[in-house]
């Protein structure tokens, strides 16, 4: 089990989502060997998709770099021993947010729409 072993490096998730991520990582490590990084990532991603809607990405490994664009409030990077886990909801542009999800993007979209009415060349 992960209790007391997970170290969160960076996150902008709500506490409840962070707990979901850590709980799912613990379950994945109960089901799979620590060397089965792809299976661990698949399990966490599929469960997060089920719990919080589609679009989640998960990277699991011991040594990797990343540079990702993510939906506001949908990013966590944490370590369990020597295993690192990056979980985020991808965002290449302005995705359709779920209710109460990615509210900052919705405000930005409305602002951009209003600006385009005032300045059609935008």
The first five atom37 places (N, CA, C, CB, O) and aatype in JSON, in Angstrom:
{
  "aatype": [20, 20, 20, 20, 20, 20, 20, 20, 20, 20, 20, 20, 20, 20, 20, 20, 20, 20, 20, 20, 20, 20, 20, 20, 20, 20, 20, 20, 20, 20, 20, 20, 20, 20, 20, 20, 20, 20, 20, 20, 20, 20, 20, 20, 20, 20, 20, 20, 20, 20, 20, 20, 20, 20, 20, 20, 20, 20, 20, 20, 20, 20, 20, 20, 20, 20, 20, 20, 20, 20, 20, 20, 20, 20, 20, 20, 20, 20, 20, 20, 20, 20, 20, 20, 20, 20, 20, 20, 20, 20, 20, 20, 20, 20, 20, 20, 20, 20, 20, 20, 20, 20, 20, 20, 20, 20, 20, 20, 20, 20, 20, 20, 20, 20, 20, 20, 20, 20, 20, 20, 20, 20],
  "atom_mask": [
    [1, 1, 1, 1, 1],
    [1, 1, 1, 1, 1],
    [1, 1, 1, 1, 1],
    [1, 1, 1, 1, 1],
    [1, 1, 1, 1, 1],
    [1, 1, 1, 1, 1],
    [1, 1, 1, 1, 1],
    [1, 1, 1, 1, 1],
    [1, 1, 1, 1, 1],
    [1, 1, 1, 1, 1],
    [1, 1, 1, 1, 1],
    [1, 1, 1, 1, 1],
    [1, 1, 1, 1, 1],
    [1, 1, 1, 1, 1],
    [1, 1, 1, 1, 1],
    [1, 1, 1, 1, 1],
    [1, 1, 1, 1, 1],
    [1, 1, 1, 1, 1],
    [1, 1, 1, 1, 1],
    [1, 1, 1, 1, 1],
    [1, 1, 1, 1, 1],
    [1, 1, 1, 1, 1],
    [1, 1, 1, 1, 1],
    [1, 1, 1, 1, 1],
    [1, 1, 1, 1, 1],
    [1, 1, 1, 1, 1],
    [1, 1, 1, 1, 1],
    [1, 1, 1, 1, 1],
    [1, 1, 1, 1, 1],
    [1, 1, 1, 1, 1],
    [1, 1, 1, 1, 1],
    [1, 1, 1, 1, 1],
    [1, 1, 1, 1, 1],
    [1, 1, 1, 1, 1],
    [1, 1, 1, 1, 1],
    [1, 1, 1, 1, 1],
    [1, 1, 1, 1, 1],
    [1, 1, 1, 1, 1],
    [1, 1, 1, 1, 1],
    [1, 1, 1, 1, 1],
    [1, 1, 1, 1, 1],
    [1, 1, 1, 1, 1],
    [1, 1, 1, 1, 1],
    [1, 1, 1, 1, 1],
    [1, 1, 1, 1, 1],
    [1, 1, 1, 1, 1],
    [1, 1, 1, 1, 1],
    [1, 1, 1, 1, 1],
    [1, 1, 1, 1, 1],
    [1, 1, 1, 1, 1],
    [1, 1, 1, 1, 1],
    [1, 1, 1, 1, 1],
    [1, 1, 1, 1, 1],
    [1, 1, 1, 1, 1],
    [1, 1, 1, 1, 1],
    [1, 1, 1, 1, 1],
    [1, 1, 1, 1, 1],
    [1, 1, 1, 1, 1],
    [1, 1, 1, 1, 1],
    [1, 1, 1, 1, 1],
    [1, 1, 1, 1, 1],
    [1, 1, 1, 1, 1],
    [1, 1, 1, 1, 1],
    [1, 1, 1, 1, 1],
    [1, 1, 1, 1, 1],
    [1, 1, 1, 1, 1],
    [1, 1, 1, 1, 1],
    [1, 1, 1, 1, 1],
    [1, 1, 1, 1, 1],
    [1, 1, 1, 1, 1],
    [1, 1, 1, 1, 1],
    [1, 1, 1, 1, 1],
    [1, 1, 1, 1, 1],
    [1, 1, 1, 1, 1],
    [1, 1, 1, 1, 1],
    [1, 1, 1, 1, 1],
    [1, 1, 1, 1, 1],
    [1, 1, 1, 1, 1],
    [1, 1, 1, 1, 1],
    [1, 1, 1, 1, 1],
    [1, 1, 1, 1, 1],
    [1, 1, 1, 1, 1],
    [1, 1, 1, 1, 1],
    [1, 1, 1, 1, 1],
    [1, 1, 1, 1, 1],
    [1, 1, 1, 1, 1],
    [1, 1, 1, 1, 1],
    [1, 1, 1, 1, 1],
    [1, 1, 1, 1, 1],
    [1, 1, 1, 1, 1],
    [1, 1, 1, 1, 1],
    [1, 1, 1, 1, 1],
    [1, 1, 1, 1, 1],
    [1, 1, 1, 1, 1],
    [1, 1, 1, 1, 1],
    [1, 1, 1, 1, 1],
    [1, 1, 1, 1, 1],
    [1, 1, 1, 1, 1],
    [1, 1, 1, 1, 1],
    [1, 1, 1, 1, 1],
    [1, 1, 1, 1, 1],
    [1, 1, 1, 1, 1],
    [1, 1, 1, 1, 1],
    [1, 1, 1, 1, 1],
    [1, 1, 1, 1, 1],
    [1, 1, 1, 1, 1],
    [1, 1, 1, 1, 1],
    [1, 1, 1, 1, 1],
    [1, 1, 1, 1, 1],
    [1, 1, 1, 1, 1],
    [1, 1, 1, 1, 1],
    [1, 1, 1, 1, 1],
    [1, 1, 1, 1, 1],
    [1, 1, 1, 1, 1],
    [1, 1, 1, 1, 1],
    [1, 1, 1, 1, 1],
    [1, 1, 1, 1, 1],
    [1, 1, 1, 1, 1],
    [1, 1, 1, 1, 1],
    [1, 1, 1, 1, 1],
    [1, 1, 1, 1, 1],
    [1, 1, 1, 1, 1]
  ],
  "atom_positions": [
    [[0.84, -1.18, 0.0], [0.0, 0.0, 0.0], [0.89, 1.24, 0.0], [-0.96, 0.0, 1.22], [2.03, 1.19, 0.45]],
    [[0.36, 2.35, -0.51], [1.12, 3.59, -0.64], [1.15, 4.45, 0.61], [0.57, 4.37, -1.75], [1.95, 5.38, 0.69]],
    [[0.32, 4.18, 1.56], [0.14, 5.09, 2.68], [1.48, 5.5, 3.27], [-0.73, 4.43, 3.75], [2.25, 4.67, 3.75]],
    [[1.74, 6.81, 3.23], [2.98, 7.35, 3.77], [4.17, 7.2, 2.84], [3.28, 6.69, 5.04], [5.26, 7.67, 3.17]],
    [[4.0, 6.57, 1.69], [5.12, 6.32, 0.79], [5.12, 7.21, -0.44], [5.11, 4.9, 0.36], [6.17, 7.42, -1.04]],
    [[3.97, 7.74, -0.83], [3.88, 8.58, -2.02], [4.33, 10.0, -1.69], [2.44, 8.58, -2.59], [3.97, 10.55, -0.65]],
    [[5.12, 10.57, -2.59], [5.59, 11.94, -2.44], [5.1, 12.73, -3.65], [7.16, 12.01, -2.29], [5.54, 12.49, -4.77]],
    [[4.2, 13.67, -3.41], [3.66, 14.49, -4.49], [4.67, 15.58, -4.81], [2.27, 15.1, -4.12], [5.06, 16.36, -3.94]],
    [[5.09, 15.61, -6.08], [6.05, 16.63, -6.51], [5.36, 17.9, -6.95], [6.91, 16.09, -7.64], [5.65, 18.97, -6.42]],
    [[4.46, 17.8, -7.91], [3.72, 18.94, -8.43], [2.28, 18.53, -8.66], [4.35, 19.47, -9.74], [2.01, 17.39, -9.06]],
    [[1.35, 19.44, -8.41], [-0.05, 19.17, -8.68], [-0.84, 20.47, -8.7], [-0.64, 18.19, -7.65], [-0.46, 21.45, -8.06]],
    [[-1.93, 20.46, -9.43], [-2.9, 21.55, -9.33], [-4.3, 20.96, -9.15], [-2.84, 22.46, -10.59], [-5.3, 21.66, -9.32]],
    [[-4.35, 19.68, -8.8], [-5.63, 18.99, -8.6], [-6.23, 19.33, -7.24], [-5.43, 17.48, -8.72], [-5.53, 19.69, -6.29]],
    [[-7.53, 19.2, -7.17], [-8.21, 19.27, -5.88], [-7.75, 18.09, -5.04], [-9.76, 19.28, -6.06], [-7.34, 17.06, -5.57]],
    [[-7.82, 18.24, -3.75], [-7.36, 17.21, -2.82], [-8.05, 15.86, -3.08], [-7.62, 17.64, -1.38], [-7.4, 14.82, -3.01]],
    [[-9.34, 15.88, -3.37], [-10.07, 14.62, -3.58], [-9.55, 13.89, -4.81], [-11.58, 14.9, -3.74], [-9.44, 12.66, -4.8]],
    [[-9.22, 14.63, -5.88], [-8.66, 13.99, -7.08], [-7.26, 13.45, -6.8], [-8.63, 14.98, -8.25], [-6.88, 12.39, -7.31]],
    [[-6.49, 14.19, -6.01], [-5.16, 13.71, -5.64], [-5.27, 12.38, -4.9], [-4.42, 14.75, -4.77], [-4.52, 11.44, -5.17]],
    [[-6.22, 12.31, -3.98], [-6.43, 11.07, -3.22], [-6.83, 9.94, -4.15], [-7.49, 11.27, -2.14], [-6.39, 8.8, -3.97]],
    [[-7.68, 10.23, -5.15], [-8.05, 9.21, -6.14], [-6.81, 8.7, -6.87], [-9.07, 9.78, -7.15], [-6.65, 7.49, -7.05]],
    [[-5.94, 9.62, -7.27], [-4.73, 9.23, -8.0], [-3.83, 8.34, -7.14], [-3.94, 10.48, -8.45], [-3.33, 7.31, -7.6]],
    [[-3.63, 8.73, -5.89], [-2.78, 7.93, -5.0], [-3.4, 6.58, -4.68], [-2.51, 8.7, -3.69], [-2.7, 5.57, -4.62]],
    [[-4.72, 6.56, -4.48], [-5.42, 5.29, -4.22], [-5.32, 4.35, -5.42], [-6.89, 5.55, -3.89], [-5.08, 3.15, -5.25]],
    [[-5.49, 4.9, -6.62], [-5.4, 4.06, -7.82], [-3.98, 3.55, -8.03], [-5.86, 4.83, -9.05], [-3.79, 2.41, -8.46]],
    [[-2.99, 4.38, -7.73], [-1.6, 3.92, -7.83], [-1.35, 2.78, -6.86], [-0.62, 5.09, -7.56], [-0.67, 1.81, -7.2]],
    [[-1.9, 2.88, -5.65], [-1.74, 1.81, -4.66], [-2.37, 0.52, -5.16], [-2.36, 2.22, -3.31], [-1.78, -0.55, -5.05]],
    [[-3.59, 0.62, -5.72], [-4.26, -0.56, -6.25], [-3.47, -1.16, -7.4], [-5.68, -0.22, -6.72], [-3.31, -2.38, -7.48]],
    [[-2.97, -0.3, -8.29], [-2.19, -0.78, -9.43], [-0.95, -1.54, -8.96], [-1.77, 0.39, -10.34], [-0.6, -2.58, -9.52]],
    [[-0.31, -1.02, -7.92], [0.89, -1.69, -7.41], [0.56, -2.97, -6.65], [1.66, -0.75, -6.5], [1.42, -3.83, -6.48]],
    [[-0.68, -3.09, -6.19], [-1.13, -4.36, -5.6], [-1.35, -5.41, -6.69], [-2.43, -4.15, -4.79], [-1.08, -6.6, -6.49]],
    [[-1.84, -4.95, -7.86], [-2.16, -5.87, -8.97], [-0.94, -6.21, -9.82], [-3.22, -5.26, -9.86], [-0.82, -7.34, -10.31]],
    [[-0.03, -5.25, -10.01], [1.08, -5.42, -10.95], [2.42, -5.24, -10.25], [0.97, -4.42, -12.1], [2.52, -4.55, -9.23]],
    [[3.43, -5.88, -10.81], [4.79, -5.72, -10.33], [5.29, -4.33, -10.7], [5.73, -6.82, -10.92], [4.87, -3.78, -11.71]],
    [[6.16, -3.76, -9.89], [6.67, -2.41, -10.12], [7.38, -2.29, -11.47], [7.63, -2.02, -9.0], [7.52, -1.19, -11.99]],
    [[7.82, -3.4, -12.05], [8.47, -3.38, -13.36], [7.48, -3.33, -14.51], [9.37, -4.59, -13.51], [7.89, -3.12, -15.66]],
    [[6.19, -3.52, -14.25], [5.16, -3.5, -15.29], [4.58, -2.09, -15.45], [4.03, -4.5, -14.96], [3.39, -1.86, -15.23]],
    [[5.45, -1.15, -15.83], [5.06, 0.26, -15.89], [3.88, 0.51, -16.84], [6.24, 1.11, -16.31], [3.0, 1.31, -16.53]],
    [[3.86, -0.16, -17.98], [2.78, 0.04, -18.94], [1.44, -0.42, -18.37], [3.07, -0.71, -20.25], [0.43, 0.26, -18.55]],
    [[1.42, -1.55, -17.7], [0.19, -2.05, -17.09], [-0.3, -1.13, -15.97], [0.4, -3.47, -16.55], [-1.5, -0.9, -15.83]],
    [[0.63, -0.6, -15.2], [0.28, 0.33, -14.12], [-0.33, 1.6, -14.73], [1.54, 0.68, -13.26], [-1.36, 2.08, -14.26]],
    [[0.33, 2.14, -15.76], [-0.17, 3.35, -16.41], [-1.55, 3.12, -17.02], [0.81, 3.82, -17.5], [-2.44, 3.96, -16.9]],
    [[-1.73, 1.98, -17.68], [-3.02, 1.66, -18.3], [-4.13, 1.59, -17.24], [-2.93, 0.32, -19.08], [-5.21, 2.14, -17.44]],
    [[-3.85, 0.93, -16.15], [-4.83, 0.79, -15.08], [-5.24, 2.16, -14.53], [-4.27, -0.1, -13.94], [-6.43, 2.46, -14.41]],
    [[-4.25, 2.99, -14.19], [-4.55, 4.31, -13.62], [-5.31, 5.16, -14.63], [-3.26, 5.02, -13.19], [-6.3, 5.81, -14.26]],
    [[-4.88, 5.18, -15.88], [-5.53, 5.98, -16.91], [-6.98, 5.55, -17.12], [-4.76, 5.88, -18.22], [-7.88, 6.38, -17.15]],
    [[-7.21, 4.25, -17.27], [-8.56, 3.77, -17.52], [-9.49, 4.04, -16.34], [-8.53, 2.27, -17.82], [-10.66, 4.39, -16.54]],
    [[-9.0, 3.89, -15.14], [-9.83, 4.17, -13.96], [-10.11, 5.66, -13.82], [-9.14, 3.65, -12.7], [-11.22, 6.04, -13.45]],
    [[-9.12, 6.51, -14.12], [-9.37, 7.95, -14.04], [-10.36, 8.38, -15.13], [-8.04, 8.74, -14.19], [-11.2, 9.24, -14.89]],
    [[-10.25, 7.79, -16.32], [-11.23, 8.06, -17.38], [-12.64, 7.7, -16.9], [-10.89, 7.26, -18.67], [-13.59, 8.44, -17.13]],
    [[-12.75, 6.57, -16.24], [-14.06, 6.11, -15.74], [-14.59, 7.03, -14.64], [-13.95, 4.67, -15.2], [-15.77, 7.35, -14.62]],
    [[-13.71, 7.45, -13.74], [-14.13, 8.24, -12.59], [-14.34, 9.73, -12.91], [-13.11, 8.11, -11.5], [-15.23, 10.37, -12.36]],
    [[-13.5, 10.27, -13.8], [-13.47, 11.72, -14.01], [-13.68, 12.13, -15.46], [-12.16, 12.28, -13.52], [-13.43, 13.28, -15.82]],
    [[-14.12, 11.22, -16.3], [-14.35, 11.54, -17.71], [-13.12, 11.26, -18.55], [-14.77, 12.99, -17.86], [-12.02, 11.12, -18.03]],
    [[-13.32, 11.2, -19.87], [-12.22, 10.81, -20.77], [-11.16, 11.9, -20.95], [-12.79, 10.45, -22.13], [-11.36, 13.06, -20.58]],
    [[-10.05, 11.49, -21.51], [-8.99, 12.42, -21.88], [-7.76, 12.38, -20.99], [-9.52, 13.78, -21.87], [-6.85, 13.18, -21.16]],
    [[-7.72, 11.45, -20.04], [-6.58, 11.38, -19.12], [-5.42, 10.65, -19.77], [-6.98, 10.68, -17.82], [-5.61, 9.73, -20.57]],
    [[-4.21, 11.06, -19.42], [-2.97, 10.44, -19.88], [-2.15, 10.08, -18.65], [-2.17, 11.39, -20.85], [-2.16, 10.81, -17.66]],
    [[-1.44, 8.96, -18.72], [-0.63, 8.53, -17.59], [0.71, 8.02, -18.08], [-1.36, 7.45, -16.77], [0.78, 7.21, -19.01]],
    [[1.76, 8.49, -17.45], [3.12, 8.05, -17.74], [3.7, 7.51, -16.45], [4.01, 9.22, -18.33], [3.64, 8.16, -15.41]],
    [[4.26, 6.31, -16.53], [4.84, 5.67, -15.34], [6.23, 5.16, -15.71], [3.94, 4.49, -14.81], [6.41, 4.54, -16.76]],
    [[7.2, 5.43, -14.86], [8.54, 4.94, -15.12], [9.53, 5.4, -14.07], [9.0, 5.37, -16.49], [9.17, 6.06, -13.1]],
    [[10.77, 5.04, -14.31], [11.84, 5.41, -13.37], [12.65, 6.6, -13.85], [12.75, 4.22, -13.15], [13.27, 7.3, -13.05]],
    [[12.65, 6.84, -15.15], [13.47, 7.92, -15.69], [12.83, 8.41, -16.98], [14.94, 7.45, -15.94], [12.97, 7.78, -18.02]],
    [[12.13, 9.54, -16.91], [11.54, 10.11, -18.12], [11.42, 11.62, -17.96], [10.16, 9.49, -18.41], [11.35, 12.15, -16.85]],
    [[11.41, 12.28, -19.07], [11.17, 13.71, -19.09], [9.82, 13.95, -19.74], [12.31, 14.47, -19.85], [9.31, 13.1, -20.46]],
    [[9.25, 15.1, -19.48], [7.97, 15.41, -20.11], [7.79, 16.91, -20.19], [6.81, 14.78, -19.33], [8.37, 17.67, -19.42]],
    [[6.98, 17.32, -21.14], [6.56, 18.71, -21.29], [5.18, 18.62, -21.89], [7.57, 19.57, -22.18], [5.05, 18.35, -23.09]],
    [[4.15, 18.84, -21.09], [2.79, 18.59, -21.53], [1.91, 19.81, -21.34], [2.2, 17.4, -20.77], [2.19, 20.68, -20.51]],
    [[0.85, 19.86, -22.12], [-0.2, 20.85, -21.93], [-1.35, 20.13, -21.26], [-0.64, 21.52, -23.29], [-1.79, 19.07, -21.73]],
    [[-1.85, 20.69, -20.19], [-2.91, 20.0, -19.45], [-4.03, 20.96, -19.11], [-2.36, 19.37, -18.17], [-3.86, 22.18, -19.08]],
    [[-5.18, 20.39, -18.87], [-6.35, 21.14, -18.46], [-6.14, 21.63, -17.03], [-7.65, 20.26, -18.57], [-5.63, 20.89, -16.19]],
    [[-6.51, 22.87, -16.76], [-6.36, 23.45, -15.43], [-7.03, 22.57, -14.38], [-6.94, 24.86, -15.4], [-8.18, 22.18, -14.53]],
    [[-6.29, 22.26, -13.3], [-6.83, 21.45, -12.22], [-6.75, 19.96, -12.47], [-8.24, 21.83, -11.97], [-7.36, 19.17, -11.74]],
    [[-6.02, 19.56, -13.5], [-6.0, 18.15, -13.92], [-4.58, 17.65, -14.12], [-6.8, 17.97, -15.22], [-4.28, 17.04, -15.15]],
    [[-3.69, 17.89, -13.16], [-2.29, 17.48, -13.28], [-1.76, 17.05, -11.93], [-1.43, 18.64, -13.86], [-1.97, 17.71, -10.92]],
    [[-1.06, 15.92, -11.93], [-0.34, 15.49, -10.73], [0.89, 14.69, -11.14], [-1.26, 14.64, -9.79], [0.85, 13.87, -12.06]],
    [[1.98, 14.95, -10.46], [3.21, 14.2, -10.62], [3.63, 13.77, -9.22], [4.34, 15.04, -11.34], [3.8, 14.6, -8.33]],
    [[3.81, 12.46, -9.04], [4.21, 11.97, -7.73], [5.13, 10.78, -7.87], [2.99, 11.6, -6.88], [5.23, 10.16, -8.93]],
    [[5.8, 10.45, -6.79], [6.74, 9.33, -6.77], [6.37, 8.36, -5.68], [8.18, 9.83, -6.57], [5.92, 8.73, -4.59]],
    [[6.58, 7.1, -6.01], [6.41, 6.01, -5.06], [7.72, 5.24, -5.09], [5.15, 5.08, -5.41], [7.98, 4.47, -6.02]],
    [[8.55, 5.46, -4.09], [9.88, 4.87, -4.13], [10.63, 5.44, -5.31], [9.81, 3.32, -4.2], [10.73, 6.66, -5.46]],
    [[11.16, 4.58, -6.16], [11.88, 5.04, -7.35], [10.99, 5.15, -8.58], [13.04, 4.1, -7.65], [11.46, 5.5, -9.66]],
    [[9.7, 4.86, -8.43], [8.75, 4.91, -9.55], [8.05, 6.26, -9.57], [7.71, 3.76, -9.43], [7.49, 6.7, -8.57]],
    [[8.08, 6.92, -10.74], [7.42, 8.22, -10.9], [6.14, 8.04, -11.71], [8.36, 9.24, -11.6], [6.09, 7.23, -12.63]],
    [[5.12, 8.81, -11.35], [3.82, 8.73, -12.03], [3.37, 10.14, -12.38], [2.76, 8.0, -11.14], [3.28, 11.02, -11.52]],
    [[3.09, 10.34, -13.66], [2.57, 11.6, -14.17], [1.18, 11.33, -14.7], [3.51, 12.21, -15.27], [1.01, 10.48, -15.59]],
    [[0.19, 12.02, -14.19], [-1.2, 11.84, -14.59], [-1.79, 13.21, -14.9], [-2.03, 11.11, -13.48], [-1.72, 14.12, -14.07]],
    [[-2.36, 13.35, -16.1], [-2.92, 14.64, -16.49], [-4.0, 14.45, -17.53], [-1.82, 15.56, -17.02], [-4.03, 13.45, -18.25]],
    [[-4.89, 15.42, -17.6], [-5.89, 15.45, -18.67], [-5.34, 16.38, -19.73], [-7.33, 15.93, -18.15], [-5.09, 17.56, -19.49]],
    [[-5.15, 15.83, -20.92], [-4.55, 16.59, -22.01], [-5.46, 17.7, -22.51], [-4.2, 15.68, -23.14], [-6.68, 17.63, -22.4]],
    [[-4.82, 18.73, -23.07], [-5.56, 19.86, -23.62], [-4.7, 20.51, -24.69], [-5.93, 20.88, -22.5], [-3.75, 21.22, -24.39]],
    [[-5.05, 20.26, -25.96], [-4.31, 20.86, -27.06], [-4.89, 22.21, -27.45], [-4.31, 19.93, -28.27], [-4.19, 23.06, -28.0]],
    [[-6.16, 22.42, -27.17], [-6.82, 23.69, -27.47], [-7.86, 23.96, -26.4], [-7.46, 23.68, -28.9], [-7.58, 23.78, -25.22]],
    [[-9.03, 24.37, -26.78], [-10.1, 24.62, -25.82], [-11.07, 23.45, -25.85], [-10.83, 25.96, -26.12], [-12.03, 23.48, -26.62]],
    [[-10.83, 22.41, -25.03], [-11.73, 21.26, -25.04], [-13.07, 21.61, -24.42], [-11.11, 20.08, -24.3], [-13.19, 22.6, -23.7]],
    [[-14.06, 20.8, -24.71], [-15.36, 20.97, -24.07], [-15.24, 20.51, -22.63], [-16.47, 20.18, -24.83], [-15.12, 19.3, -22.39]],
    [[-15.26, 21.41, -21.66], [-15.1, 21.0, -20.26], [-16.38, 20.36, -19.73], [-14.72, 22.2, -19.38], [-17.49, 20.67, -20.18]],
    [[-16.19, 19.47, -18.78], [-17.33, 18.91, -18.08], [-17.84, 19.95, -17.09], [-16.95, 17.56, -17.36], [-17.13, 20.91, -16.78]],
    [[-19.03, 19.77, -16.62], [-19.59, 20.69, -15.63], [-18.66, 20.75, -14.42], [-21.02, 20.26, -15.21], [-18.24, 19.72, -13.9]],
    [[-18.34, 21.96, -13.98], [-17.46, 22.21, -12.84], [-16.04, 21.72, -13.07], [-18.03, 21.56, -11.6], [-15.29, 21.53, -12.12]],
    [[-15.66, 21.51, -14.33], [-14.32, 21.05, -14.65], [-13.7, 22.05, -15.61], [-14.33, 19.61, -15.26], [-14.34, 22.45, -16.58]],
    [[-12.5, 22.46, -15.37], [-11.79, 23.35, -16.27], [-12.51, 24.69, -16.41], [-11.62, 22.71, -17.64], [-12.6, 25.22, -17.52]],
    [[-13.0, 25.24, -15.34], [-13.75, 26.49, -15.36], [-12.94, 27.66, -15.91], [-14.22, 26.81, -13.99], [-13.5, 28.54, -16.55]],
    [[-11.64, 27.68, -15.66], [-10.81, 28.78, -16.16], [-10.8, 28.8, -17.68], [-9.38, 28.66, -15.61], [-10.8, 29.87, -18.28]],
    [[-10.78, 27.62, -18.3], [-10.81, 27.56, -19.75], [-12.12, 28.08, -20.3], [-10.57, 26.14, -20.23], [-12.14, 28.74, -21.34]],
    [[-13.22, 27.8, -19.63], [-14.53, 28.29, -20.07], [-14.56, 29.81, -20.03], [-15.66, 27.7, -19.19], [-15.08, 30.44, -20.95]],
    [[-14.02, 30.4, -18.97], [-13.98, 31.86, -18.87], [-13.12, 32.44, -19.97], [-13.44, 32.29, -17.5], [-13.48, 33.46, -20.55]],
    [[-12.0, 31.81, -20.27], [-11.12, 32.26, -21.33], [-11.82, 32.16, -22.68], [-9.83, 31.45, -21.34], [-11.7, 33.06, -23.51]],
    [[-12.55, 31.07, -22.91], [-13.27, 30.88, -24.16], [-14.32, 31.98, -24.32], [-13.94, 29.48, -24.19], [-14.47, 32.54, -25.41]],
    [[-15.05, 32.31, -23.25], [-16.07, 33.36, -23.32], [-15.42, 34.7, -23.61], [-16.87, 33.43, -22.01], [-15.94, 35.48, -24.42]],
    [[-14.3, 34.99, -22.96], [-13.59, 36.23, -23.19], [-13.14, 36.32, -24.64], [-12.39, 36.35, -22.26], [-13.31, 37.36, -25.28]],
    [[-12.58, 35.26, -25.17], [-12.11, 35.25, -26.55], [-13.28, 35.41, -27.52], [-11.35, 33.93, -26.86], [-13.16, 36.12, -28.52]],
    [[-14.42, 34.77, -27.23], [-15.6, 34.91, -28.07], [-16.09, 36.36, -28.07], [-16.72, 33.97, -27.59], [-16.4, 36.91, -29.12]],
    [[-16.15, 36.98, -26.88], [-16.59, 38.37, -26.78], [-15.63, 39.31, -27.5], [-16.73, 38.78, -25.32], [-16.06, 40.26, -28.15]],
    [[-14.32, 39.04, -27.4], [-13.35, 39.84, -28.12], [-13.51, 39.7, -29.61], [-11.96, 39.46, -27.72], [-13.36, 40.68, -30.35]],
    [[-13.82, 38.48, -30.09], [-13.98, 38.28, -31.53], [-15.21, 39.0, -32.06], [-14.07, 36.78, -31.85], [-15.25, 39.37, -33.23]],
    [[-16.22, 39.23, -31.21], [-17.38, 40.0, -31.64], [-17.0, 41.47, -31.77], [-18.55, 39.83, -30.64], [-17.45, 42.16, -32.68]],
    [[-16.16, 41.93, -30.83], [-15.74, 43.32, -30.87], [-14.67, 43.56, -31.92], [-15.24, 43.76, -29.5], [-14.66, 44.6, -32.57]],
    [[-13.77, 42.57, -32.08], [-12.65, 42.68, -33.01], [-12.68, 41.47, -33.94], [-11.29, 42.78, -32.25], [-12.01, 40.47, -33.66]],
    [[-13.43, 41.53, -35.04], [-13.62, 40.37, -35.92], [-12.33, 39.78, -36.5], [-14.53, 40.74, -37.04], [-12.32, 38.65, -36.97]],
    [[-11.24, 40.55, -36.46], [-9.98, 40.05, -37.02], [-9.26, 39.12, -36.06], [-9.08, 41.2, -37.37], [-8.24, 38.54, -36.45]],
    [[-9.74, 38.95, -34.82], [-9.1, 38.05, -33.85], [-9.37, 36.61, -34.21], [-9.59, 38.33, -32.43], [-8.91, 35.7, -33.51]]
  ]
}
